[in-house]
Amino acid sequence: MSKPAKNDYDQFFQGAAADEAWPVLLLRDVLLPNLLERDLHDILYWAGKNLAIKFPQTTESLVHFFEVSDFGNLVLTKQTADKTTWKLSGPTISKRLAADQDADFMLETGFLAQTQQQTTGLITEAEYKLRNKGIIEIMVVSDSNQPLPY
């Protein structure tokens, strides 16, 4: 008798069903990429910005918000007048990257961009980079020459 082929569950989330984060990971890293395809990054970035509008945070409260939302462990690593750099890590990040090396973190990136934009009153954008050992670095930059029109 031959061994059955591995399915997506086996490939992506071995043992994760016992994890309370499994439903979110299933939707976030399997279903959404399949549905949104090329638009995934843009839509998740917009969704993160939208969530930040609905759940406004201060720089101080972001760490707790990310923790209770299971986005990961957020640490402010550098801040200047127009640029903030964050480190995102932890078990959630490690699980997602172990399951999919191309896991998308634009939701978190958009959330941080919108939070800084609301705080500074300046047009703000952000991007992330995967650093070694499961650390996501998110750089958020406000343009001091572009105040918000409202």
N, C-alpha and C positions, 0 to 999 in steps of 0.2 A: 504494500500500500504506500503510495507516495504522500509526502508531506504537503499540506495545502500551502498555497502561496500566501505571503504576508499581505494583509489588507492595510488600509490607511491607519486604522486604529493601532495595529501592531507597530507600524512604522513611526507614527507621530507621537503617540502618548502611552507608551508601555507603562502599565500600572497607574496611570493617571486617573482612571475612573474612580478610584477610592479618594482622590484628591477633590476637595470642594471646588477648586478652580477649574475642574475639567469642563463644565458646560461653557464657561467663558472662553477657554482655550479652544474648544471645538468650534465655536462660532467665529472667534477672532482669527484663528490661524488656519482653519480648513474651509469653512463655508464662505466667509467674506472674500478671501483671495479668489476663490472659484467664481463667485458671483460678479465681483467688481473688476477682476483681471487687471488691465492696464491702468484703470482709474483708481486702484486701491490706495496708492500713496496720497493722491490729491483728496479723495473723499475722506480718508481717515484724518488727514491734517485738518480739513474743514470741520469734521466731527469733533475733534479735540478742541478747536477754537469755540465751537458751539457749546460744548460742555463747560468750558471756562466761563462763558457768559452766563450760563444757567447756575453754575456753582462757583461764584467769584471767590478767589483766594488771595491772601496776602503772601508775600514772599515767605513769611514765617510759617503760615499754615499749609503751604504746599507739601511739605515733607509728610505731614500727617494725612493729608488728603490722598496722596499717592499710596501711602501704606494701606489705608482702609479701603481704597479702590482696587487694591491688588495690582497696581501699575508697577510696583517695585520700590526699592529703597532709593530715595532721592537725596543727593547731597550737593549742596552748593559748593563749587570748587573755586570759582573766581568770579568777581563782579567789579565792573567799572561803571562809569556813568551810562554807557550805551550798550554794553555787552555783558551777558551773564552766561557762565558755563556751569552746567549741571552734570553730575554723574548719576546714572541710573543702573542699579545692579540688584542682586538678591536672588532668592530661590525662583521667583516667577520668571525673571529674565533668563536665568540658567535653564529652566525647564523649556521655555519657548525656543531658545537658541539650540538646545540639544535636540529638540524635535524638528526644528527647521532653521537652518543656518541663515536663511533669508527672511526670518521673521521681521515684520514691519513694526516700527515704533513711531509712526507719524501721528498717531492719536495723542500720545504723550507729548510729542514735539509741538503739535498744534496747541495743546492745552497750555504749555509753558509760554509759547509765543503770545497767545491771547492774554494770559495773566499779566505778562510784562507790559503789553500794549495798554491794558486797562490801568496799570499802575503808573506808567510814564506819560500816557497821553500822546504817544508817538507811534507812527507806523512801525510795526515790529514783525520780523520773520525769524524763523528758526530752522535748523537742520540738525540731523544726528549722524553720528559715525559709530560704528562698532569698533571698540577697542579690544585689546586682548583680554582673555579670561572672563568673557561674558559681561563686559562693562560697556554701557552705551553712554557716549558723551553727547550732550545736547547743548548746542551753542545758540543763544537767543540774542539777536541784535536789533536795537532800536535805531531808527534814523532820526537824529536830532534836527535835521533839516525838513522833516515831514511830520508836522503835528497832525493829529486826527482832525478831520473836517468838522466834527461836531463838538 
